[in-house]
Amino acid sequence: MMADEPLVLGIETSCDETGVGIVRGTTLLADAVASSVDAHARFGGVVPEIASRAHLEAMVPTIERALKEAGVSARDLDGIAVTAGPGLAGALLVGVSAAKSYAYALGKPLYGVNHLASHICVDQLEHGPLPEPTMALLVSGGHSSLLLAPDITADVRPMGATIDDAAGEAFDKIARVLDLGFPGGPVIDRLAKEGDPAAIAFPRGLSGAKDPAYDFSFSGLKTAVARWIEAKRAAGEEVPVRDVAASFQEAVVDVLTRKAVRACKDQGVDHLMIGGGVAANSRLRALAEERCERAGIRLRVPRPKLCTDNGAMVAALGAEMVARNRPASDLDLSADSSLPVTEPHVPGNHGHDHVHEVSKDNLYS
């Protein structure tokens, strides 16, 4: 019989992190992660096939580690949640297949949930229940989105998104141009602290009066920074790496925070949640805090470990699904690499009339 607060295990395999989290209600009991980032570093980015194989090898040991850390048995669980999309198709399939296997073997309900909605819901583990509605700025290697969530389990509305490179992708590309390795975010953040953010006037994409109010563009910025560096090298001059890092980073976080605060004001929302891997960036956090305080907006940002991909965020959304009696997914749940954020979870066929084309090809039953 289920206790007052549901005990849920969450599995996250949308990219290169094998994450398994266990949550009771809004309390985090375990957050086990196995990363394959080192295996991708020499390629300068994530290689889908390597990620998928790494998930296969790490899945069972990571689940066992999470159960041990939480001090619970798999039979104690009230449900199993898994990222059904969006993400890398092969990587998602590993997680979905594992979740279906455990759910079937244990006789537990299965919840296929949305990766982006999970990034929002994880904040409940840090700061308690989400206000409704919540405005969320999600920034990562694959996504830069502004989302309005009146109900994280059933109603998530896209306000704006990147029209080209995601913020995290731009960090990785500039780090590559500067020969700083992969991933680029942490090293640029570190070097930027020793540089001058006003040293170089890099462009702010889509910031004009006639540009879309909530959309982002970082491709032009990335190109401008790369050309500036190339010009310095061609002239035989030394590239001021710390100043470039600081000026580039400032251009990114300036646009992100400015548009997020504007969306909150326009929609009459007095809370802003920031999530995703780039939310671990220290300058983004500092500038968001400064601008939110000035605008009378309460800022919610989870601790850095909960911002990057992890199983805890999936378990958090799964626990919310159970608590609100949302319908479970069917055991023929399929991975969907293009699952839209407007679908926080994938219920059974009794509540889900369509299947995305990608899903039909990826069915693993």
SULFENZI-V649199 format. One record per backbone hydrogen bond with DSSP energy under -1.0 kcal/mol. NH is the residue of the N-H (numbers start at 1). CO is the residue of the C=O. If there is no record, write none. Layout:
# SULFENZI-V649199
((NH | CO) (NH | CO))
This chain:
# SULFENZI-V649199
((8 | 23) (9 | 79) (10 | 21) (11 | 81) (12 | 19) (18 | 34) (19 | 12) (20 | 32) (21 | 10) (22 | 30) (23 | 8) (24 | 27) (25 | 6) (27 | 24) (29 | 22) (30 | 22) (32 | 20) (34 | 18) (36 | 16) (41 | 37) (43 | 40) (44 | 41) (45 | 40) (51 | 47) (52 | 48) (53 | 49) (54 | 50) (55 | 51) (56 | 52) (57 | 53) (58 | 54) (59 | 55) (62 | 58) (63 | 59) (64 | 60) (65 | 61) (66 | 62) (67 | 63) (68 | 64) (69 | 65) (70 | 66) (71 | 67) (72 | 67) (76 | 73) (77 | 74) (78 | 7) (80 | 109) (81 | 9) (82 | 111) (83 | 11) (84 | 113) (87 | 337) (88 | 14) (92 | 88) (93 | 89) (94 | 90) (95 | 91) (96 | 92) (97 | 93) (98 | 94) (99 | 95) (100 | 96) (101 | 97) (102 | 98) (103 | 99) (104 | 100) (105 | 101) (106 | 102) (107 | 103) (108 | 103) (111 | 80) (113 | 82) (114 | 344) (115 | 85) (118 | 114) (119 | 115) (120 | 116) (121 | 117) (122 | 118) (123 | 120) (124 | 121) (125 | 122) (126 | 123) (127 | 123) (128 | 124) (134 | 149) (136 | 147) (137 | 273) (138 | 145) (139 | 275) (140 | 143) (145 | 138) (146 | 160) (147 | 136) (148 | 157) (149 | 134) (151 | 155) (154 | 151) (155 | 151) (157 | 148) (159 | 146) (160 | 146) (162 | 144) (163 | 216) (168 | 140) (170 | 166) (171 | 167) (172 | 168) (173 | 169) (174 | 170) (175 | 171) (176 | 172) (177 | 173) (178 | 174) (179 | 176) (180 | 175) (188 | 184) (189 | 185) (190 | 186) (191 | 187) (192 | 188) (194 | 191) (195 | 192) (199 | 196) (202 | 200) (211 | 208) (216 | 161) (222 | 218) (223 | 219) (224 | 220) (225 | 221) (226 | 222) (227 | 223) (228 | 224) (229 | 225) (230 | 226) (231 | 227) (232 | 228) (233 | 229) (234 | 230) (235 | 231) (236 | 233) (237 | 232) (241 | 239) (244 | 240) (245 | 241) (246 | 242) (247 | 243) (248 | 244) (249 | 245) (250 | 246) (251 | 247) (252 | 248) (253 | 249) (254 | 250) (255 | 251) (256 | 252) (257 | 253) (258 | 254) (259 | 255) (260 | 256) (261 | 257) (262 | 258) (263 | 259) (264 | 260) (265 | 261) (266 | 262) (267 | 263) (269 | 264) (272 | 298) (273 | 135) (274 | 300) (275 | 137) (278 | 139) (279 | 276) (280 | 277) (281 | 278) (285 | 281) (286 | 282) (287 | 283) (288 | 284) (289 | 285) (290 | 286) (291 | 287) (292 | 288) (293 | 289) (294 | 290) (295 | 291) (297 | 292) (298 | 270) (300 | 272) (306 | 303) (307 | 304) (308 | 304) (315 | 311) (316 | 312) (317 | 313) (318 | 314) (319 | 315) (320 | 316) (321 | 317) (322 | 318) (323 | 319) (324 | 320) (325 | 322) (326 | 321) (329 | 110) (333 | 330) (336 | 84) (339 | 336) (343 | 340) (346 | 112) (348 | 328) (351 | 348) (360 | 356) (361 | 357) (362 | 358))
